[in-house]
Amino acid sequence: MDRTAEIGANLKAVEARIAAACQAAGRGRAEVTLVAVTKTYPAEDVRILAGLGVRDVGENRDQEAAVKARECAGLPLRWHFVGQLQTNKVRSVVAYADVIHSVDRPRLAEAISREAVRAGREVTCLLQVALDDDPGRGGVRPADLPALADAVAAAGGLVLGGVMAVAPLGEEPGKAFARLAEISRSVRERHPGAAMVSAGMSGDLSEAVACGATHVRIGTALLGRRKPFVR
């Protein structure tokens, strides 16, 4: 099986899983966006995905993402930066990312805003929430979320898109994503437009969709097990 056929078969299987999860949750398939996470895979795989109709692509390392974004500049893609973001990488990331899923501190939001304004771009920001209340793996504590949401909503060049989270290790994903759904509701009380909920990966997308995820970040189920990092 060639790579296009392989990815096509995987995409069909993932789409079936998302459709089944939406049906079980009483949701329409159009309510959930598939973000194909292509970290460690070459630009050619991105081109294959684009040819198969995928429009949202996620990356988590700037040194890899920036190169791929340039190589795929002519494709009709929306680029999502889904990894932890250091302030010294913000200028590079803002040059190609349409959505940043990992905003978790005011200093980072300020840096993104500054670069977005400088570049004349508008960047959608999702607030990464530490569902285990431990920001060590990335994420803002729920108690600190309202202030961060207000700061992002008020910042130039930024759109407060909503929230993002990763299910904590060792916890049932459904319970974690149910908490994220409540957190999302609380954010929307003050910021009604912040309706995006980025949650769920290859192993727990069904639970995420059941709890209201609007974006699922799928890598392994689409492209296979990770390869060594492409430098």
C-alpha positions in Angstrom: 0.0 0.0 0.0 1.4 3.4 -0.9 1.5 6.3 1.5 -1.5 8.1 -0.1 -3.6 4.9 0.2 -2.4 4.3 3.7 -3.3 7.8 4.9 -6.5 7.7 3.1 -7.6 4.4 4.8 -6.6 5.8 8.2 -8.5 9.1 7.5 -11.6 7.1 6.6 -11.4 5.1 9.8 -10.9 8.3 11.9 -13.8 10.0 10.2 -16.0 7.0 11.0 -14.9 7.2 14.7 -15.7 10.9 14.8 -19.1 10.4 13.1 -20.0 7.6 15.5 -19.0 9.6 18.5 -21.1 12.6 17.2 -24.1 10.3 16.6 -23.8 8.8 20.1 -23.7 12.3 21.6 -26.6 13.7 19.5 -24.3 16.1 17.7 -23.8 16.9 14.0 -20.6 15.8 12.4 -20.0 19.4 11.3 -19.7 20.4 14.9 -16.3 18.7 15.3 -13.1 19.8 13.4 -10.4 17.3 12.8 -6.9 18.7 13.4 -4.4 16.4 11.8 -1.3 16.5 14.0 1.7 15.9 11.7 4.6 16.3 14.1 7.7 14.2 13.0 6.1 13.5 9.6 7.3 15.1 6.4 5.6 17.9 4.4 4.7 15.3 1.8 2.2 13.8 4.3 0.7 17.2 4.8 0.3 17.5 1.1 -1.4 14.1 1.0 -3.8 15.1 3.8 -4.6 18.3 2.0 -5.3 16.3 -1.2 -7.7 14.2 0.8 -9.6 17.2 2.0 -8.1 17.9 5.4 -7.9 21.6 6.0 -6.6 21.9 9.6 -3.1 20.8 10.5 -1.4 20.8 13.9 2.3 21.0 14.9 4.0 21.2 18.3 7.6 22.1 17.5 8.3 25.5 15.8 11.6 24.4 14.2 9.7 21.7 12.4 6.4 23.5 11.9 7.9 26.7 10.4 9.7 24.7 7.7 6.6 22.7 6.8 4.4 25.7 6.7 6.7 27.3 4.2 6.9 24.2 2.1 3.1 23.9 2.1 2.4 27.6 1.7 0.3 27.2 -1.4 -2.2 24.7 0.2 -5.6 25.8 1.6 -4.6 24.9 5.2 -5.3 26.4 8.6 -2.2 25.9 10.8 -2.6 25.1 14.5 0.3 25.3 17.0 -0.6 22.7 19.7 2.6 22.4 21.7 4.1 24.3 24.6 5.3 27.7 23.4 8.2 29.6 24.7 8.2 33.4 24.3 11.4 33.3 22.2 9.6 31.3 19.5 6.5 33.5 19.4 7.6 35.7 16.4 8.2 32.6 14.3 5.0 30.9 15.3 2.8 33.9 14.7 4.2 34.1 11.1 2.2 30.9 10.2 -0.1 29.8 13.0 -3.7 30.7 12.6 -4.6 29.1 16.0 -2.4 28.7 19.1 -3.8 26.0 21.4 -1.4 26.5 24.3 -1.8 30.0 25.8 -1.4 29.5 29.5 0.1 32.7 31.0 -0.2 36.4 30.6 3.4 37.0 29.5 2.9 34.6 26.6 -0.4 36.2 25.6 1.3 39.6 25.6 4.2 38.3 23.4 1.7 36.8 20.9 -0.3 40.0 20.9 2.8 42.1 20.3 4.0 40.0 17.3 0.5 39.6 15.8 0.1 43.4 15.8 3.6 43.8 14.3 2.8 41.3 11.6 -0.7 42.6 10.9 -2.2 39.2 11.7 -5.1 38.1 13.8 -4.3 34.9 15.8 -7.0 32.8 17.6 -5.8 31.8 21.0 -7.1 28.8 23.1 -6.4 28.8 26.8 -4.7 25.6 27.9 -6.2 24.4 31.2 -4.3 22.2 33.7 -7.1 19.8 34.5 -5.1 18.3 37.3 -4.4 21.8 38.7 -0.7 21.2 38.1 0.7 23.5 35.5 3.9 21.4 35.3 2.8 19.8 32.1 1.5 23.1 30.7 -1.7 24.9 31.3 -3.2 27.5 33.6 -4.9 26.6 36.8 -8.7 26.9 36.6 -8.6 29.5 39.4 -6.4 31.7 37.2 -8.3 31.2 34.0 -10.8 34.1 34.2 -8.1 36.7 34.4 -6.2 35.2 31.5 -9.3 35.0 29.4 -10.0 38.7 30.1 -6.4 39.6 29.1 -6.5 37.6 25.9 -9.9 39.0 24.9 -8.6 42.6 25.4 -5.3 42.1 23.6 -4.6 43.5 20.2 -4.2 41.0 17.4 -5.8 38.2 19.4 -9.1 36.4 19.3 -10.1 34.5 22.4 -11.2 31.2 20.8 -11.9 29.0 23.8 -10.1 26.4 25.8 -7.8 23.4 25.3 -6.7 20.5 27.6 -5.0 17.2 27.7 -6.6 14.5 29.9 -4.3 14.0 32.9 -2.3 10.8 33.1 -4.0 8.1 34.9 -7.4 9.7 34.9 -10.5 8.5 33.0 -10.6 10.9 30.0 -14.4 11.3 30.2 -14.3 12.7 33.7 -11.5 15.1 32.8 -13.3 16.3 29.6 -16.5 16.8 31.6 -14.6 19.2 33.8 -13.3 21.0 30.8 -16.8 21.3 29.5 -17.8 23.1 32.7 -14.8 25.3 32.5 -15.7 26.2 28.9 -19.2 27.1 30.0 -17.8 29.4 32.7 -15.5 31.1 30.1 -18.4 31.7 27.7 -20.5 33.4 30.4 -18.0 36.3 30.2 -16.9 35.8 26.6 -19.8 34.2 24.6 -17.7 33.9 21.4 -15.1 31.7 23.0 -16.8 28.5 22.0 -13.9 26.3 20.8 -13.1 23.3 23.0 -9.9 21.5 21.8 -9.8 18.1 23.5 -9.2 14.5 22.5 -6.5 12.7 20.7 -6.3 9.3 18.9 -7.0 7.3 22.1 -9.8 9.4 23.6 -11.5 11.3 20.9 -14.9 9.6 21.6 -14.9 10.8 25.2 -13.9 14.3 24.1 -16.7 14.5 21.5 -19.2 13.2 24.1 -18.2 16.1 26.4 -18.5 18.8 23.7 -15.1 19.0 22.0 -15.2 21.1 18.9 -11.7 20.2 17.8 -9.9 16.9 18.1 -6.2 16.6 17.6 -5.4 13.4 15.9 -1.9 12.2 14.9 -1.1 8.5 15.5 -4.5 7.2 14.2 -3.9 9.1 11.0 -0.2 8.8 10.3 1.0 5.9 12.4 3.4 5.7 15.3 5.7 8.6 15.7 9.0 8.7 13.9 12.2 10.3 15.4 11.9 14.1 15.3 12.6 15.6 11.9 15.3 18.2 12.1 
